[in-house]
Amino acid sequence: MRKIFIYGDRGLLRNYADALEFCGARAIFAQNTEYAHDCSGLLLPGGGDIDPALYGQENTGESYNIDRERDEKELELIRAFSVTHRPILGICKGIQILNVAFGGDLIQHLDTSKAHRWDGQTGDQIHEITAHPGSFLSALYGERFFVNSAHHQGVGKIAAGLTLSAEAGDGVVEALEAPEKQIYTVQWHPERMSYHKSRTDTVDGRYLFEFFLNLCG
């Protein structure tokens, strides 16, 4: 059975465990990165904002819920999995930490954040995105499709070695990829669009997890 490592606590990240395990994988949760050594893939989940110091900026007051220890541990994991060419899937914060890991930066607060951020009354936002021709997403979902959204920050300068795969109508980066490194990232939350959490107003997130797990062997 394919083992996928996720830094963090299973109880707080249950949706990711469900999505992976419905696909037949075993999700390994730990804050000790040694447990990642024999895992065939790395999933970087959503979470709070990344410490702006890690991408050369001062905190403008719009970066919060920062967990510097998690940031540093995930950067360590990205290096370890990249060196051994094991697949990596980044989700929400995951796309952002991957971009930072390879030298990119972030926009600390999107001008159009209202269209993207989670709402206390309605939950996730829903919006359309456009996948670039030849990207992994165009193969999975076609050129245009709807996804959920729950973030207020976004990718700024795209890191060297990462390619833009999809964007929202307002230009916000929605996906990046580096096929030669087996790295694939999305800004939305497919774990909240899969199996018992599938939605009628978005595409099925299950296909993204199946794509990732196929890479993991």
N, C-alpha and C positions, 0 to 999 in steps of 0.2 A: 504493500500500500504506500502511495506517495505521501511523504511527510512534508508539510508546509509550515515554515516557522513564522510566527507573529510575535513581535515584542509587545508584551503587555499581559493583562489579566483576562482570562477567558470569560469571567463573569461580566466584565465590562464590554467585551467585544463579541458577544454571543452571536450576533448576526453573521459575522465573518466565519465563525466556526460552523454555523448551520449551512451556509452556502457551500463551503468547501466539502463538508462531510456528506451533504446531499449528492455531491459530484463524485463521491467515493474516495476522497483524500482523508488524511488524518491531520488535523490542525494541532500544532505544538505551540502552546503559549508559555512564555517565560520571560523573566527580566534578567536571566543569566544567559548571555549569548553563546555560551558553550553548548547549549542544547541545539543550536543551529547547525553544528558541524556536520551532522549526518542527515540534514534535511535537503530535499531535492529542489526546493523553491522557497522564495521569501515573499511574503505579502506585507506591504507597508500600509497600515490602515489609517482611517481618518483620526482626527484629534484636534488639540488646540494649536495655537500659532507657533511657528518656529522662531527661535531667538534671532532677531534681526542682525545681531553681531556676527552670526555665522555666515551671512552673505554681505557683510561689509556696510551695514546701515545702522543708524541709531534708531531706537524705538521711538516712533512718532506719537506714541500713546494709543495707537490703534492696533497693536499686537498684544494679545492677552492670552491667558490660560497657557502660558509658556512652561514647558517641561524640558529644561536644558539637558538633564540627564538622558531623557528619552531621545532627544535630538542627537546627542553624541553617540548613543548606542546604535541608533538606526544608521547614522553615517558610517559607523564601524561595520555594521552588517552589510551595507551596500558595497563597501570596499571588498569585504570577504567574498560575497557572492559574485561580484563582478570579476574578480581575479580567477575564480574557478568556473566562470561562465555558466553559473546556475541561474535559472530564470527568476526575474523579479517582476512583481505586479504592484504598482502603486495606486492607491485609491485616496482621493481627496487630499488630505495632508501628505499622502504618499507621493503624489505627483510633485508636490512642492519640495519635499525633502530630497527627492531624486534630482530635481533641477538644481537645488543648492549644492548637492554632493558633487556635481560635475561642473560647477563654476557659474551657474546662473543665479538670478536673484528673484525677488518677489515684489509684488505691489502690496503694500501693507493694508490698504483699504481700497477696494474697487470703487470707482465713481458710480458704477451701476450695481453696487452690492445689493440693493433692494430686490433686484431681479434674480439674485443668486442665493441669498442667505436664508437659512432656516427661519421659519416664523413660529412663534409660540402658539398661535391659534390654528394655523393651517398646516404646519409641518414643512416638509420639503417643498421648494419651488419646483415647477415643471417648465422646461423650455426646450426649444428646438436647437440642435447643433448640426453643423455641416462637417462631414468627414472628408479628408483630402483623398483624391484618387490614388489607389495603390496602397493606402494605409491599412493596418490591420482591422480598423473599425469599418472601413468601407466594405471589406470582405465579409464582416460579420453582420452588418446592419444596413448597408447601402449608403447612399450619399447624405440623406437628411433623415433625422429621426429625433424623437423626444427622449429626454433623460430627466432624472430628478436633480436637485441642486441644494446644497446646504453649506455654503462657504462665503466669506466676505473678503478673503485675500485671493490672490491669483499669481500665476507665473508672470514675471516681468521679462527680463532678458533671458532668452532660452540658451541653456548651456550648450557649448560645443559638443557635438557628438549625439545630441538629441534632436529629433526631427518633429516638427509640428504635424500632428495627425488629425486634429479636429479643433474647431473653434465655435463659439456662440455667435449670434448675430451682432453682438456689441463688440466683438473682437477678443473676448476673453478666451484664453487658451483652455481647451477642454481635454486634450490628450496629447501625449508625446510618446515617441517610441525610438528605440535603438535596436533594430532586429539583430544586428551582428553581436550585440551584448545580451540579447534575450531580455531586454527591458521594455516593458509596456506600462503605460500609466493613463489614468483617467481622473478627471476632476469630480465626477459625480459618484454616487453610491450604489453600485450594482448589487451589493449585498442586501439592499432594501428594495430590490426590483427582481428578486429571484425566488422560485419555489413558493412557499407559503406566503411570501411577501411580494409576489409578482403583482404588477399593476396593469390596468387596462389603458392608462394614459402614457405609458412609456414602453420602450422595448424591453425584452426579457434579459435581465442581467446574467442569467444562467449561461448564456453563450460565451460571455467573457471569461467566466470561471472555467468553463470547459476548454476554451482556447488555451488559457494559461496552464491548466493541468496537463494538457496534451504535450506542452513543451517540457514539462517536468518528467516525462517518461512514464 
